[in-house]
Amino acid sequence: MNRNLILPVIAVVAFSFMTWHLAKSHQPVPDVAPPVDPSRNPFTETIAGAGLVEPRSENIRVAAIVPGIVTAVHVRVGQVVETGDILFQLDDRQRRADVVVQQAAVAEATAALHRMRNAPRAEDIPPSEARVTKARAELKSLQDQMDRTEELVAKRIRNDEDLVQSQQAFLAAKAALLQAEAEDARLKAGSWKEDIAVNEAQWERARALLQQAEIEIERLQVRAPIRGTVLKVDVRPGEYVGTPPGQVLMILGDIDQLHVRVDIDEQDLPRFRPGLPGTGYVRGDANTPIELQFVRVDPFAEPKKSLTNAGNERVDTRVLQVIYALRSPPSTLYVGQQIDAFLNATPVKE
């Protein structure tokens, strides 16, 4: 082949390939049907929002009050529980031992108070009276000795020192009699009211400590705060649970009536009025409308958290949460599902 023709031939081939590639790459992209039909707006004037299905009671997140080892879980997911039913139990052996100790303290304080209130014992009175009688006899005997000593001293038979000793013995016996009589009177008068008050306070303290120990056992039994359905269980026997903020071990809710929490964008709030009727569609089912009945407005606009992942969705905005009840929802609706909500914002004709 003539070498002068090689370059023109290569140029023609390259140009042909380029032309074919450009034609191939600029073919129109065929329309692809969405996986599911999008929800249809049923109203002329609409406020749209994304909503999350929740129980009528809202989600009640149950946690442990005190840390400990879980010894038993008494419920399962989907079970209906009544108010006060035990959900799960923590190890309470130490607390039960504390109760036994406090029960003994209460028994001791009770016995001490009973003894104080019933004083004196009948058996203590005769010995006390006998001590008084003995002291009187000793005083009388010493008085006779002192009188005889005085006569003997006057006759100079005994010296003054003997008289002084006799007088001191008489005074000591007299003081002993006064002491015996005073102790006998105090015994027969019973307990002092202030002493009884001290014993009563000690008894009350022992009872309070016992009640505190019993309450500690109750706190180890986590109970249902409402009648509802167990929606989630995230605890197992043998696990150690603490009390850090946000640690949710179970979720309960009253699902006899389901609600949907709809986020209304702050841009649509000028057109929103409490009580607007609405219609919702469960994500993935655009053919089954659900009637929405207004319940209430949570009067606090907060940052948007529930995202739809739409390309034109704004995330730097705040939303007002409006609660609607679901009228005749489908049987396959679950808590936590998303619903496309459309509120009828058509102006009312006067």
C-alpha positions, 0 to 999 in steps of 0.5 A, a space after each residue: 500500500 502506498 504510504 501516503 494513504 495510511 494517514 488519510 485512512 486512519 483519519 477516516 476510521 477515527 472520524 467514523 468511530 467518533 461519529 458513531 460514539 457521539 450518536 450512540 451516547 446521545 440517544 434519549 434515555 428511556 423513562 423508568 417507572 418508579 418502584 411504587 406509585 407516588 401518593 396523590 394529592 386529593 385537594 386543591 389547596 394542600 399542606 403536605 407533610 411527612 408523618 410517623 405513626 405512633 401510639 395514642 400514648 406516644 412511645 413510652 421508653 422504659 429504662 432501669 431506675 437503678 443499675 443491676 443484673 437482669 434476672 428475669 424478663 416477664 414480657 415479650 414483643 406484642 404482649 398486652 400488659 396492664 398498669 403495674 405489671 412487672 416488665 423485667 426484674 433486677 437482682 434483689 438479693 442484697 436488698 432483701 438482706 437489707 430488709 431482714 436487717 431493718 426488720 430486726 431493727 424495727 423489732 428491737 425499737 418496738 420492744 424498747 418502746 413497749 418497755 418504756 411505755 409499760 414501766 415500771 415492772 411490777 416485779 421492780 416495786 417490792 425491791 425498791 420499797 425494801 431498799 427504802 425500809 432498810 434505809 429507814 431502819 439504818 437511819 433509826 439505828 444510827 440516830 440511837 447510836 448518836 444519841 447515846 454517844 452524845 450522853 456519853 460525851 456529856 459524861 466525859 466517858 467518850 471523846 468528841 471524836 466519837 461523837 463526830 463520827 457518829 454524827 457523820 454516819 447519821 447524816 450519811 444514812 439520812 442521805 441514803 434514805 433520801 436517795 432510796 425514797 427518790 429512786 422509789 418515787 421515780 420508779 413508781 412515776 413511770 417513764 419520763 415523757 421525753 424518754 418515751 419521745 426519744 424511743 418513739 423517734 427511734 422506732 419511727 426511724 427504724 420503720 422508715 429505714 425498713 420502708 426504704 429497704 422495701 422500696 429499693 426492692 420495688 425499684 428493682 421490679 420495673 413495671 408498666 406505667 400504662 396499659 398498652 402493648 410491648 413494642 420493643 424489648 432490648 434486654 435479656 436475662 443475665 445482662 447488666 444494665 446501667 442508668 445512662 441517659 437515653 438507654 431504652 430497654 423497652 418501648 410500650 404504647 397504647 395502639 388501640 388507637 394509632 396517631 400520626 405525628 405530621 411535620 408541617 414546614 414553617 413555610 406552610 404555617 401561615 396557611 395552617 389552621 388547627 382542625 384542618 381535615 386530612 388524608 394520608 397514604 402509607 409509603 408504598 400504598 398510594 391506592 388506599 387513602 386513610 382519613 386523618 382526624 385532627 387531635 392537637 398541635 404541639 405548640 413548639 416548632 423544632 428543627 426538622 428531623 424526619 427526612 423524606 430524602 427528596 431532592 428538593 427537600 429543605 433541611 435547614 428549616 423548623 417544623 410544627 408537629 400536628 397530631 392526627 388520629 388514623 380513622 380505619 387504618 389498614 391492619 398491616 400498619 405498624 408504629 414507626 411507619 411513614 405516612 404522606 399526609 395531605 391537609 385540606 387547606 382550601 379556604 372556607 367560603 363565608 
